[in-house]
Amino acid sequence: MTFSIRSLVPDDLPRLLALNNAAVPAVNELDAPALAALAEHSHLAVAVVADGAADVALGFAILFVAGADYESENYRWFSGRSTDFLYVDRIVVADGSRGQGLGQVLYDAIFGAARRELLAEVLCEVNLEPPNPGSLAFHDRLGFTEVGQLSTKGDTVVVSLLAASV
């Protein structure tokens, strides 16, 4: 099976909300208005789909560039460090679709967008507490390195702040 990237459309949002909330605590839980606002205000919001079934998102990514009016603690930390980046606010792959290379497809698109826009790095965070070792290993394979750690959400979450050169 082959996969493609396409822009998010409003009809995707109910499925993406379910995917997002099934991935908690790797990502924070959202309600429908919050997800719609994230997608609307992002720099780029994409879905990964199986070729021949482009109406069913199997995963998605929401991204921001420097200078966005965005209050995320992690985004603000990165904004204090750099002004030349593409920030992965969230990347989620459906539980039943993991292990098929969809994360790689999404990151290929993310790095492609960063290259087209002449951005220096791609930034993201991965939970250390609660632990997400699979995601840490995946990001390590993609060339991400830790540039800091941050305790967020009232010290209930600790993240590894990661960067990869474009």
VMD Tcl script that draws the C-alpha trace (Angstrom):
set ca {
  {0.00 0.00 0.00}
  {1.20 3.51 -0.80}
  {0.39 6.72 1.03}
  {0.10 10.40 0.19}
  {-0.03 13.71 2.00}
  {-2.84 16.19 1.52}
  {-4.06 19.32 3.27}
  {-6.58 18.93 6.05}
  {-10.18 19.72 5.16}
  {-13.03 20.54 7.56}
  {-14.59 17.10 7.02}
  {-11.41 15.56 8.52}
  {-11.85 17.21 11.91}
  {-14.18 14.69 13.63}
  {-11.86 11.79 12.73}
  {-8.73 13.76 13.64}
  {-10.24 14.70 16.99}
  {-10.82 11.01 17.72}
  {-7.27 10.14 16.61}
  {-5.82 12.95 18.71}
  {-7.71 12.03 21.86}
  {-6.91 8.33 21.45}
  {-3.21 9.31 21.50}
  {-3.37 11.03 24.92}
  {-1.01 11.38 26.83}
  {1.46 11.53 23.90}
  {-0.48 14.64 22.84}
  {-2.82 16.76 24.89}
  {-6.55 16.18 24.70}
  {-8.56 18.63 22.62}
  {-12.19 19.44 22.03}
  {-13.58 20.10 18.55}
  {-13.29 23.92 18.68}
  {-9.68 23.73 19.92}
  {-8.64 21.34 17.13}
  {-10.39 23.48 14.51}
  {-8.62 26.59 15.84}
  {-5.22 24.85 15.80}
  {-5.69 23.73 12.21}
  {-6.98 27.14 11.14}
  {-4.17 29.15 12.75}
  {-1.35 26.75 11.89}
  {1.17 27.37 9.18}
  {0.55 23.92 7.73}
  {-1.90 21.15 8.58}
  {-1.66 17.88 6.64}
  {-3.15 14.41 6.64}
  {-1.61 11.16 5.51}
  {-3.98 8.96 3.51}
  {-3.83 5.67 1.67}
  {-3.75 6.12 -2.09}
  {-7.21 5.30 -3.36}
  {-8.83 6.29 -0.05}
  {-7.96 9.97 0.19}
  {-11.08 10.78 2.21}
  {-9.89 8.82 5.29}
  {-7.06 10.43 7.24}
  {-4.81 7.80 8.83}
  {-2.71 10.40 10.60}
  {-2.03 14.10 10.67}
  {0.43 16.83 11.60}
  {-0.15 20.44 12.61}
  {2.80 22.82 12.24}
  {3.74 26.39 13.11}
  {6.58 28.71 12.10}
  {8.30 31.34 14.20}
  {6.26 34.43 14.96}
  {2.89 32.73 15.34}
  {0.43 34.00 17.92}
  {0.42 30.69 19.76}
  {0.50 30.21 23.53}
  {1.89 26.65 23.78}
  {4.57 26.45 26.48}
  {6.73 24.30 24.21}
  {6.31 26.60 21.22}
  {7.20 29.64 23.35}
  {10.36 27.87 24.60}
  {11.44 27.15 21.03}
  {10.56 30.72 19.97}
  {12.93 32.02 22.62}
  {15.69 29.86 21.14}
  {15.24 30.36 17.39}
  {13.38 32.30 14.73}
  {14.11 29.96 11.83}
  {12.05 26.80 12.30}
  {9.05 24.66 11.52}
  {7.49 23.46 14.77}
  {5.58 20.17 14.92}
  {2.79 20.98 17.36}
  {1.35 17.50 17.03}
  {1.79 14.46 14.87}
  {-0.58 11.53 15.30}
  {-0.97 8.23 13.47}
  {-4.04 6.06 14.02}
  {-3.34 3.19 16.38}
  {-4.33 0.57 13.78}
  {-2.10 2.19 11.15}
  {1.14 2.37 13.11}
  {4.13 0.39 11.89}
  {3.34 1.05 8.22}
  {5.72 3.97 7.72}
  {3.10 6.72 8.05}
  {5.17 8.70 10.56}
  {8.02 8.68 8.06}
  {5.66 9.84 5.28}
  {4.48 12.71 7.49}
  {8.02 13.71 8.45}
  {9.17 13.52 4.81}
  {6.45 16.08 4.05}
  {7.40 18.19 7.07}
  {11.09 18.31 6.13}
  {10.12 18.95 2.50}
  {8.04 21.95 3.56}
  {10.88 23.25 5.73}
  {13.32 22.93 2.81}
  {10.95 24.71 0.39}
  {10.59 27.57 2.87}
  {14.35 27.67 3.53}
  {13.93 27.05 7.25}
  {16.94 25.88 9.26}
  {15.37 23.25 11.51}
  {12.35 21.21 12.46}
  {11.44 21.30 16.15}
  {9.19 19.12 18.29}
  {8.86 17.68 21.76}
  {8.35 14.17 23.08}
  {7.16 13.25 26.55}
  {9.72 11.99 29.03}
  {7.09 11.91 31.78}
  {4.75 10.23 31.14}
  {7.28 8.27 29.09}
  {7.00 7.81 25.33}
  {10.06 5.69 24.48}
  {8.75 4.62 21.07}
  {8.45 8.23 19.93}
  {11.87 9.11 21.34}
  {13.45 6.24 19.40}
  {11.58 7.20 16.22}
  {12.71 10.83 16.44}
  {16.28 9.73 17.16}
  {16.24 7.67 13.93}
  {15.12 10.81 12.07}
  {18.14 12.74 13.38}
  {16.49 14.75 16.15}
  {18.65 15.64 19.14}
  {17.66 17.01 22.50}
  {18.20 20.75 22.92}
  {16.45 21.05 26.29}
  {13.85 19.73 28.67}
  {10.77 21.47 29.99}
  {8.34 20.72 32.79}
  {4.83 21.75 31.69}
  {1.19 21.56 32.64}
  {1.83 22.35 36.27}
  {4.77 19.93 36.49}
  {2.62 16.96 35.39}
  {4.46 16.54 32.08}
  {8.20 16.67 31.29}
  {9.17 16.90 27.64}
  {12.37 16.46 25.71}
  {12.70 19.42 23.35}
  {14.11 18.14 20.05}
  {15.64 19.73 16.96}
  {16.73 18.38 13.59}
  {18.58 20.34 10.93}
  {16.90 20.72 7.60}
}
mol new
graphics top color blue
foreach p $ca { graphics top sphere $p radius 0.5 }
foreach p [lrange $ca 0 end-1] q [lrange $ca 1 end] { graphics top cylinder $p $q radius 0.2 }
display resetview
